[in-house]
Amino acid sequence: MLAIFGGMAARAQAPPPPSPLLPQPTELHWGAGRLPLKTALRLQIAAPAAPDPAVRPAALRTLARLHSGAPARPAKTPGPVLQIRYGRAGQLAQPNEERYSLRVTPGGVLIDAPTGLGVLRALATLEQLPRFGKTGRYLPEADVLDQPRFAWRGLLVDPARHFLPVAVVKRTLDGMAAVKLNVMHWHLCDDQGFQVESKLLPRLQQVAGATGYYTQAQVREVVAYAAARGIRVVPEFDLPGHAGALAAAYPRLASNDSIKAVPTRWGVLNIALDPTKPTTYALLDSLLTEMAGLFPDPYFHIGGDENDGRQWRHNPLIVAFMRDNKMLKAGTADVDKHQLQTYFNRKILALLTARGKTMVGWDEILGPDLPKEVVIQSWRGAKGLNEAVRLGHRALLSSGYYLDLNYPAATYYAADPLPATTPLDMAQQKLVLGGEAAMWSEFADSVIYESRVWPRAAAVAERLWSPQATTQDVPDLYRRLALVSAQLDALGLHHRRAPAQLLRQMAPAGALGPLTALAAVLEPVKEYKRHFQGFKYSTQTPLNRLVDAAPAESEVARQFGTAVDSVLAGLAAPVRPPALARQLVQLRIQLLRWQANDAALQPLLLATPALSEYAPLSTRLGALATVLLERLTQLEANQPAMPVWQLTARAVLDDAQLPAGQAELAVVKAARRLAGL
């Protein structure tokens, strides 16, 4: 094997090609050779006495993808080899389990790792390496040394608001494995539903699982599927708040009798369990015992967020309990809901500890009297994470990673659990486990869910895996995100095909092209503004409007912004670069297309009731294009923008910024830069 895999350092080094890898590895060195993929690689695995059952199936999946489904060659046939060496099976919940080295030479591929988990990460890297040459696909010669920056790199999957069938969950796990995310945080219980079968408490699925729930067999199937890809599954059952579904199924848990059915509206409903009744803990003991048996991971999430205590304060018996137990705000006679929630948390912690589980909760549960073994997940800001570790808790960051806010990938990429400016000392930094992207699904059903997660979640994956110093180039991130998006499409994810299918379904005859052109420059309004723009949503509202087919981040708009910045830089240069003339022509062509698109699309929008609310956006895009075409003429002729033109252009751009149908034009910021406004 030394003859096959040795000698890279002695080869002449070609200029390094742009890396296709995402996440970026710790170390990457390119060689000058290549390994053609015309011949299927022969698999050799040097396994320990107790092999990792995930390794061989994962290697066979990789070989099938590298060779378009062709099976691996028999073990003793001559030719290039995929050789895998590892020391033991990986332990999913332990740190330092995912290191690996990967070497590709013209003679074959060698993966070496301490554990089977490291092998799985190396295989994910290998699948991103293939390139196309004149004679077909090949692997470039490369040497990779790699390990994750953070041990906990998660994605929160929320089927409690819109149920996600097992097929969607499995595709999500495939996407996670491709970019080395390793924790699926499964948010299975909320006000609007309880999504797991309980054999002990069947009313949970009978009453609160009406939109769909996972049988226990399906839960085990998903857990096994995740483990085969090196991914842990951490369940969340939100307690004591967000308890509408639990209270509807078992009213004796409730703090009052106002909940008659599972809530169907969105928002913070302030429904909480009664933490003063022994019967509450008896039922939760049964539930948590049963659920803990379904999920082998040592961590168990109990939520704990967004309980403002109003139901407790309005219940005289609960208020009396707080007074009797001295749960009062310091220096006052006012009852303190936080002390009561801490009392509840301690009870739940005892139940989970007895079942070998480590409790995780959102940052609202944090307080100086909370036991330090509880892990804190901060969603409200880095301040919560820093406070948690200062109090001795291990902590996770989700603030800055909420994908449902519809921010661009660059925004999520900028968030860091341990930024260069962190105020934490080295001992405190060791308590930061990592972070999680979160995709809350009020506005993402099973059809469009993947388009709201991918490829932006890959930006979070890189932030949590790769060295901080090598992940500061945002344009290069986007270059590689495009490659990952294509890879995920080839893996079978629906982040591209589902929105395209929605557009085909809603487009009138002859309108698909113009409607697609408009949708490509739209984005859903940011944050949670969809709740407050005149359209009332519930669990029953279909997500089949143009805003749902629009991308979470418009790639067309991003590329337009890049082109605008390049043109402005060229115009400002002392000597105009040769590429400027071509860039100006391309920009003009794009604007002419948008200008013409409105004329083609407007009659069809107005004649289609389901689309007519988007007619203003089409009009505004056309008007914006007209203004920018005038601006290009001024710039090409070195003419200043006259005050009258500026006044008109500003009015057009201000109008273009207005949302319609809960969507907005994503090109307005770049348009303002080009217009000088």
C-alpha positions in Angstrom: 0.0 0.0 0.0 2.9 2.3 0.5 3.6 2.3 -3.3 0.0 3.2 -3.9 -0.5 5.9 -1.3 2.9 7.4 -0.6 4.9 10.1 -2.3 2.5 13.0 -2.6 5.0 15.4 -1.1 7.5 14.6 -3.8 5.1 15.4 -6.6 5.2 18.7 -8.4 2.5 20.9 -7.0 0.0 22.2 -9.5 -1.8 25.5 -8.7 -4.4 24.5 -6.1 -7.9 24.2 -7.6 -10.8 25.9 -5.9 -12.0 23.7 -3.1 -15.4 22.1 -3.5 -15.5 21.0 0.1 -18.1 22.2 2.6 -17.4 22.2 5.5 -13.8 23.3 4.9 -11.4 20.7 6.4 -8.8 21.5 8.9 -6.0 20.9 6.4 -6.2 20.3 2.7 -3.3 19.8 0.3 -3.7 19.2 -3.5 -1.4 17.0 -5.6 -0.9 17.1 -9.3 -2.4 13.7 -10.1 -5.9 12.3 -10.5 -7.8 9.1 -10.0 -10.2 8.4 -12.9 -13.6 7.0 -11.8 -14.1 4.9 -14.9 -13.2 1.8 -13.0 -15.1 1.1 -9.8 -13.0 1.2 -6.7 -12.3 -2.0 -4.8 -13.3 -1.8 -1.2 -10.9 -3.0 1.5 -11.7 -2.5 5.2 -9.3 -3.1 8.0 -11.8 -3.3 10.9 -11.3 -3.9 14.6 -12.4 -7.0 16.4 -15.7 -5.2 17.2 -16.4 -3.4 13.9 -18.7 -0.4 13.6 -21.8 -1.7 11.8 -22.2 1.7 10.1 -18.9 1.7 8.2 -19.4 -0.9 5.4 -22.9 0.2 4.4 -21.7 3.8 4.3 -18.7 2.9 2.2 -20.9 1.0 -0.2 -23.3 4.0 -0.5 -20.3 6.2 -1.3 -19.0 3.9 -3.9 -22.4 3.7 -5.6 -22.6 7.5 -5.7 -19.1 7.9 -7.0 -19.7 5.3 -9.7 -23.4 6.2 -10.6 -24.8 3.2 -8.8 -22.3 0.6 -10.0 -21.5 -2.0 -7.4 -18.0 -2.1 -5.8 -15.6 -4.5 -7.4 -14.9 -7.9 -5.8 -12.2 -7.7 -3.1 -9.4 -9.5 -4.9 -9.7 -8.0 -8.4 -6.8 -5.7 -9.5 -7.3 -2.0 -9.8 -7.7 1.1 -7.6 -8.7 0.6 -4.0 -10.7 2.4 -1.4 -8.9 1.3 1.7 -10.5 2.1 5.1 -8.7 1.6 8.4 -10.1 2.5 11.8 -9.5 1.5 15.5 -13.0 1.1 17.0 -16.7 1.9 16.7 -17.5 5.5 17.3 -19.5 6.8 20.3 -21.9 9.4 19.0 -22.3 11.5 22.2 -18.5 11.6 23.0 -16.1 14.4 21.9 -13.1 13.8 19.7 -14.7 10.9 17.9 -14.8 12.3 14.3 -11.1 12.9 13.4 -9.9 11.4 10.1 -7.3 11.5 7.4 -8.1 11.1 3.7 -5.6 10.6 0.9 -6.4 10.3 -2.8 -3.7 9.4 -5.2 -3.7 7.9 -8.8 -3.5 4.5 -7.2 -6.5 4.7 -4.9 -8.0 6.2 -1.8 -7.0 5.7 1.9 -9.1 6.6 4.8 -7.6 6.4 8.3 -9.5 7.3 11.4 -9.5 6.4 15.1 -13.2 5.5 15.0 -16.0 4.5 12.6 -17.5 8.0 13.0 -14.3 9.5 11.6 -14.7 7.1 8.6 -18.2 8.4 8.0 -17.0 12.0 7.9 -14.2 11.1 5.6 -16.6 9.4 3.2 -18.7 12.6 3.2 -15.6 14.5 2.2 -14.8 12.0 -0.5 -18.2 12.4 -2.1 -17.6 16.1 -2.6 -14.3 15.7 -4.4 -15.2 14.4 -7.9 -14.5 16.7 -10.8 -15.3 16.5 -14.5 -12.5 16.3 -17.1 -12.3 15.7 -20.8 -12.2 12.0 -20.3 -14.8 11.8 -17.6 -15.1 12.1 -13.8 -12.1 11.8 -11.6 -10.9 12.4 -8.1 -8.1 15.0 -7.8 -5.1 14.0 -5.8 -5.5 15.3 -2.3 -4.4 15.0 1.3 -6.9 15.9 4.0 -6.5 16.0 7.8 -9.7 17.0 9.5 -11.6 17.2 12.7 -14.5 19.3 13.9 -14.2 22.5 15.9 -17.4 21.7 17.9 -18.7 18.3 19.0 -22.4 19.3 18.8 -23.5 20.4 15.4 -27.2 20.2 15.2 -30.4 20.9 13.2 -33.8 21.3 15.0 -36.5 19.5 13.0 -40.0 20.6 14.0 -42.9 18.3 13.0 -45.1 19.6 15.8 -46.4 22.5 13.7 -46.5 20.8 10.3 -46.1 17.0 10.4 -43.1 15.8 8.4 -43.4 12.2 7.1 -40.6 9.7 7.7 -39.4 10.1 4.1 -38.8 13.9 4.7 -37.0 13.2 7.9 -34.7 10.7 6.2 -33.9 13.0 3.4 -33.1 15.7 6.0 -30.7 13.2 7.7 -29.1 12.5 4.3 -28.5 16.2 3.9 -27.1 16.5 7.4 -24.7 13.7 6.9 -23.5 15.3 3.6 -22.4 18.4 5.5 -21.3 16.7 8.7 -24.1 17.9 11.0 -24.3 15.3 13.7 -27.4 16.0 16.0 -31.0 15.9 14.9 -33.0 17.8 17.6 -36.5 16.4 17.1 -39.1 18.8 18.4 -41.9 16.4 18.8 -44.3 18.2 21.1 -45.8 21.7 21.1 -49.1 23.5 21.5 -50.3 22.3 18.1 -49.5 18.6 18.3 -47.9 15.6 20.0 -46.3 13.6 17.2 -45.2 10.3 18.8 -47.2 7.2 19.6 -47.6 6.5 23.3 -48.8 3.1 24.2 -49.2 4.1 27.9 -51.1 7.4 27.1 -52.8 6.8 23.8 -54.9 9.9 24.0 -51.8 11.8 23.1 -51.8 10.6 19.5 -55.6 10.2 19.4 -56.3 13.8 20.4 -53.0 15.6 19.6 -51.7 13.6 16.7 -54.6 14.2 14.3 -52.4 15.7 11.6 -50.0 12.8 11.8 -47.7 11.1 14.3 -44.8 8.7 14.3 -45.4 5.2 15.5 -42.9 3.8 17.8 -41.6 1.5 15.1 -41.1 4.6 12.9 -39.2 6.3 15.6 -36.8 3.4 15.9 -36.5 3.3 12.2 -35.5 7.0 12.1 -33.1 6.6 15.0 -31.4 3.7 13.3 -31.2 5.5 10.0 -29.6 8.5 11.7 -27.1 6.3 13.6 -26.1 4.7 10.3 -25.1 8.1 9.2 -23.3 9.1 12.4 -26.1 11.3 13.6 -27.6 11.4 17.1 -31.3 12.0 17.7 -32.2 14.2 20.7 -35.9 14.4 21.3 -37.7 17.4 22.7 -40.9 17.3 24.6 -41.7 21.0 25.5 -42.5 21.4 29.2 -44.1 23.1 31.1 -45.1 25.7 28.5 -46.2 25.2 24.9 -48.4 22.6 26.4 -51.7 23.0 24.5 -51.5 19.5 22.9 -50.8 17.8 26.2 -53.5 19.7 28.0 -56.1 18.9 25.3 -55.3 15.2 25.5 -55.1 15.1 29.3 -56.9 18.0 30.9 -55.8 17.1 34.4 -52.3 18.4 33.5 -53.6 21.9 32.8 -53.3 25.0 34.9 -56.9 25.9 34.0 -59.8 24.5 32.1 -59.6 26.8 29.1 -58.1 24.3 26.7 -60.9 22.2 25.1 -59.1 21.2 21.9 -55.6 21.2 20.4 -54.9 24.8 19.4 -54.8 25.5 15.7 -53.4 29.1 15.7 -49.8 30.1 15.8 -48.0 32.3 18.3 -47.0 32.2 21.9 -50.2 30.9 23.5 -49.0 30.8 27.2 -50.5 27.5 28.0 -48.7 25.7 30.8 -49.0 22.6 32.9 -49.8 22.7 36.6 -46.5 22.1 38.4 -48.1 21.9 41.8 -50.1 18.6 41.4 -48.4 15.3 42.3 -50.6 13.8 39.5 -48.8 15.9 37.0 -45.5 14.3 37.8 -47.0 10.8 37.9 -48.3 11.2 34.4 -45.0 12.8 33.2 -43.1 10.0 34.8 -44.9 7.4 32.7 -44.5 9.5 29.6 -40.8 10.3 30.0 -40.0 6.7 30.9 -41.7 5.5 27.8 -40.1 8.2 25.5 -36.7 7.7 27.1 -36.8 4.1 26.1 -37.4 5.1 22.4 -34.3 7.3 22.2 -31.0 5.8 23.1 -29.1 9.2 23.1 -28.1 10.3 26.6 -29.5 13.8 26.1 -33.2 14.6 26.5 -34.6 18.1 25.8 -37.5 19.4 27.9 -38.0 22.8 26.2 -38.8 25.2 29.0 -39.2 28.2 26.8 -41.8 31.0 26.5 -43.7 30.4 29.7 -44.7 33.8 31.1 -46.5 32.3 34.0 -49.8 34.1 33.4 -51.9 30.9 33.8 -50.1 30.2 37.1 -50.8 33.7 38.4 -54.5 33.4 37.5 -54.9 30.2 39.4 -55.5 30.8 43.1 -54.3 27.3 44.1 -51.1 27.7 42.2 -50.5 31.2 43.7 -51.1 29.8 47.2 -48.6 27.0 46.5 -46.0 29.6 45.5 -46.7 31.7 48.6 -46.6 28.6 50.9 -43.2 27.6 49.4 -41.7 31.2 49.6 -41.5 31.5 45.8 -41.5 35.3 45.9 -39.6 37.9 44.0 -36.7 39.3 46.2 -37.9 42.0 48.5 -41.5 41.8 47.5 -44.7 39.9 48.2 -45.1 39.1 44.5 -45.0 35.4 43.4 -42.1 34.5 41.2 -43.0 32.2 38.3 -39.3 31.5 37.6 -38.9 29.9 41.0 -41.9 27.7 40.3 -40.5 26.7 36.9 -37.2 25.8 38.6 -39.1 23.7 41.0 -40.7 21.9 38.1 -37.4 21.6 36.3 -35.8 19.9 39.3 -38.6 17.4 39.5 -38.2 16.6 35.8 -34.4 16.5 36.1 -34.8 13.8 38.8 -37.1 11.8 36.6 -34.6 12.0 33.6 -31.5 11.4 35.8 -33.1 8.2 37.1 -33.4 7.0 33.5 -29.8 7.9 32.6 -30.6 11.0 30.7 -28.9 14.4 30.7 -31.4 17.2 30.6 -31.3 20.0 28.0 -33.5 23.1 28.1 -33.8 26.5 26.4 -32.2 29.5 28.1 -35.3 30.6 30.0 -34.8 27.9 32.5 -31.4 29.2 33.5 -30.9 30.5 37.0 -28.4 30.4 39.8 -30.3 27.6 41.5 -30.5 25.4 38.5 -28.3 22.2 38.8 -25.2 22.5 36.7 -25.6 19.2 35.0 -28.5 20.7 32.9 -27.3 21.8 29.4 -28.5 25.2 28.3 -29.5 26.0 24.7 -29.5 29.7 24.1 -31.9 31.0 21.4 -32.3 34.6 22.7 -28.7 35.7 22.2 -25.0 35.0 22.9 -25.6 36.6 26.3 -27.6 33.6 27.4 -24.8 31.2 26.3 -22.1 33.2 28.1 -24.2 33.5 31.3 -24.8 29.7 31.3 -21.2 28.7 31.1 -20.2 31.3 33.7 -22.6 29.5 36.0 -20.9 26.2 35.1 -23.4 24.7 32.6 -22.5 23.2 29.3 -24.2 25.3 26.6 -25.3 25.4 22.9 -25.9 28.4 20.7 -29.0 28.6 18.4 -29.3 32.4 18.4 -28.3 33.5 14.9 -29.2 30.2 13.4 -33.0 30.4 13.1 -33.5 29.4 9.4 -37.2 30.2 9.6 -36.4 33.9 9.9 -35.4 33.8 6.2 -32.1 35.5 6.5 -29.4 34.9 3.9 -26.7 32.2 4.5 -24.1 34.9 5.1 -26.0 36.1 8.2 -26.0 32.6 9.7 -22.4 32.1 8.7 -21.5 35.2 10.7 -22.9 33.8 14.0 -20.3 32.0 16.1 -20.6 30.2 19.4 -17.1 31.4 20.3 -16.3 34.5 18.2 -12.9 36.0 18.3 -14.2 38.6 20.7 -15.7 36.1 23.2 -15.4 37.3 26.8 -15.1 33.7 28.0 -11.9 32.3 29.4 -10.4 29.1 28.2 -12.0 26.9 30.9 -15.4 28.5 30.1 -15.0 28.0 26.4 -14.6 24.2 26.9 -18.2 24.2 28.2 -19.5 25.4 24.9 -20.6 22.2 23.1 -21.5 23.8 19.8 -24.7 24.9 18.2 -27.8 24.1 16.3 -29.6 25.5 13.3 -33.4 25.7 13.9 -36.2 25.3 11.4 -39.5 26.0 13.1 -42.2 24.9 10.7 -45.2 27.3 11.1 -44.5 28.3 7.5 -42.9 25.1 6.2 -45.0 22.0 5.5 -43.8 18.7 4.3 -43.7 19.9 0.7 -41.5 23.0 1.1 -39.7 22.1 4.3 -36.5 21.2 2.6 -36.4 24.4 0.5 -36.4 26.3 3.8 -33.5 24.3 5.2 -31.2 23.8 2.3 -28.7 24.9 1.3 -28.5 27.6 4.0 -28.1 25.0 6.8 -24.8 24.1 5.3 -23.5 27.5 6.2 -24.2 26.7 9.8 -22.6 23.3 9.4 -19.3 24.9 8.2 -19.3 27.4 11.0 -19.6 24.6 13.6 -17.1 22.2 11.9 -14.4 24.3 10.3 -11.5 26.3 11.8 -12.6 29.9 12.5 -9.6 31.4 10.7 -10.3 29.6 7.4 -14.0 30.5 7.2 -14.2 34.2 6.7 -14.6 34.3 2.9 -18.3 34.8 2.2 -18.2 34.8 -1.6 -16.3 31.5 -1.5 -19.0 30.1 0.9 -21.6 30.9 -1.7 -19.5 29.3 -4.5 -19.4 26.1 -2.5 -23.0 26.3 -1.4 -24.0 26.0 -5.0 -22.0 22.8 -5.3 -23.5 21.4 -2.1 -27.0 22.3 -3.4 -26.4 20.3 -6.5 -25.0 17.4 -4.4 -28.1 17.4 -2.2 -30.3 17.4 -5.3 -28.5 14.3 -6.6 -29.0 12.7 -3.2 -32.7 13.0 -3.7 -33.6 16.0 -1.5 -36.5 18.2 -2.6 -35.2 21.6 -1.9 -35.1 22.5 -5.6 -37.8 20.3 -7.1 -40.6 21.0 -4.7 -40.8 24.8 -5.3 -40.5 24.2 -9.0 -43.4 21.8 -8.8 -45.5 24.4 -6.9 -44.9 26.9 -9.6 -46.0 24.5 -12.3 -49.2 23.9 -10.3 -50.1 27.5 -9.8 -49.0 29.0 -13.2 -51.7 29.7 -15.7 -51.2 28.4 -19.3 -48.2 30.1 -20.8 -47.2 31.8 -17.6 -44.7 29.4 -16.1 -41.6 31.2 -17.5 -42.6 34.7 -16.5 -44.0 33.5 -13.1 -40.7 31.7 -12.4 -38.7 34.8 -13.3 -40.7 36.8 -10.8 -40.6 34.1 -8.1 -36.8 33.9 -8.5 -36.3 37.4 -7.2 -38.8 37.2 -4.4 -38.2 36.1 -0.8 -40.7 35.6 2.1 -40.7 38.6 4.4 -38.1 38.3 7.2 -38.5 37.3 10.8 -42.1 36.6 11.7 -43.8 39.4 9.7 -46.1 36.9 8.0 -48.1 36.8 11.1 -48.8 40.5 11.0 -49.6 41.4 7.4 -53.3 40.9 7.2 -53.4 37.2 6.5 -54.4 35.0 9.4 -52.6 31.6 9.4 -53.4 28.5 11.3 -52.5 24.8 11.2 -55.2 24.4 8.5 -53.8 27.1 6.1 -52.4 25.6 3.0 -48.9 26.8 2.1 -49.4 26.9 -1.7 -49.0 30.6 -2.5 -46.3 32.3 -4.5 -44.5 33.2 -1.3 -44.2 29.5 -0.5 -42.6 28.7 -3.9 -40.2 31.7 -3.6 -36.7 30.8 -2.3 -35.8 31.6 1.3 -32.7 33.3 -0.2 -32.8 34.4 -3.8 -29.7 33.3 -5.7 -30.7 35.5 -8.7 -30.9 38.5 -6.4 -27.6 37.7 -4.8 -25.8 37.3 -8.1 -27.4 40.6 -9.3 -26.0 42.3 -6.2 -22.6 40.9 -6.9 -22.8 42.1 -10.5 -23.8 45.6 -9.3 -20.9 45.8 -6.9 -18.5 44.7 -9.6 -19.7 47.3 -12.1 -19.6 50.1 -9.5 -16.0 49.1 -8.5 -15.0 49.1 -12.2 -16.6 52.5 -12.8 -14.7 53.9 -9.7 -11.4 52.4 -10.8 -8.7 54.9 -12.1 -8.6 52.8 -15.3 -11.8 51.0 -16.3 -11.0 47.2 -16.4 -11.5 45.4 -19.7 -14.3 43.2 -18.2 -16.4 46.3 -17.3 -18.0 46.6 -20.8 -19.1 43.0 -20.7 -20.5 43.4 -17.2 -22.5 46.4 -18.2 -24.0 44.6 -21.1 -24.9 41.6 -18.9 -26.5 43.9 -16.3 -28.5 45.7 -19.0 -29.7 42.3 -20.4 -30.9 41.3 -17.0 -32.8 44.6 -16.4 -34.4 44.4 -19.9 -35.7 40.9 -19.0 -37.3 42.1 -15.8 -38.8 45.1 -17.6 -40.3 42.9 -20.3 -41.4 40.2 -17.8 -44.0 42.5 -16.2 -45.7 43.1 -19.5 -45.9 39.4 -20.1 -47.0 38.4 -16.6 -49.3 41.2 -15.5 -52.4 40.2 -17.5 -52.1 36.6 -16.3 -51.7 37.6 -12.6 -54.7 39.9 -12.7 -56.8 37.1 -14.3 -55.8 34.5 -11.7 -57.4 35.2 -8.3 -54.8 33.1 -6.5 -51.9 35.2 -8.0 -53.5 38.6 -8.2 -52.0 39.7 -4.9 -48.6 39.5 -6.4 -49.4 41.8 -9.4 -47.9 44.9 -7.5 -44.6 43.1 -7.1 -44.4 42.4 -10.8 -45.2 46.1 -11.5 -42.6 47.3 -9.0 -39.9 45.0 -10.5 -40.6 46.4 -14.0 -40.5 50.0 -12.7 -37.3 49.3 -10.8 -35.7 47.8 -14.0 -36.7 50.9 -16.0 -35.1 53.2 -13.4 -31.9 51.2 -13.3 -31.7 51.1 -17.1 -31.7 54.9 -17.1 -29.0 54.8 -14.4 -26.8 52.5 -16.5 -27.1 55.0 -19.4 -26.0 57.8 -17.1 -23.1 55.8 -15.8 -21.9 54.7 -19.2 -21.9 58.3 -20.4 -20.3 59.7 -17.2 -23.4 61.8 -16.6 -24.5 62.7 -13.1 -27.9 61.8 -11.8 -30.1 64.9 -11.9 -32.1 65.9 -8.8 -35.4 65.3 -10.6 -34.3 61.8 -11.7 -33.1 61.1 -8.1 -36.5 62.1 -6.7 -38.4 59.8 -9.2 -36.0 56.9 -8.7 -36.2 57.1 -4.9 -40.0 57.0 -5.0 -39.8 53.9 -7.3 -37.3 52.2 -5.0 -39.3 53.0 -1.9 -42.4 51.5 -3.5 -40.4 48.4 -4.6 -39.4 47.8 -1.0 -43.1 47.3 0.0 -44.2 43.6 0.5 -47.2 42.0 -1.1 -48.6 38.6 -0.4 -46.1 38.2 2.5 -43.2 38.3 -0.1 -40.8 41.1 -1.0 -38.4 41.9 -3.9 -34.9 40.7 -2.9 -33.1 43.0 -5.4 -34.0 46.4 -3.8 -30.8 46.8 -1.8 -28.6 46.2 -4.8 -30.8 48.5 -6.9 -30.3 51.3 -4.4 -26.6 50.8 -4.6 -26.6 51.0 -8.4 -28.9 54.0 -8.3 -26.7 55.8 -5.8 -29.6 56.1 -3.4 
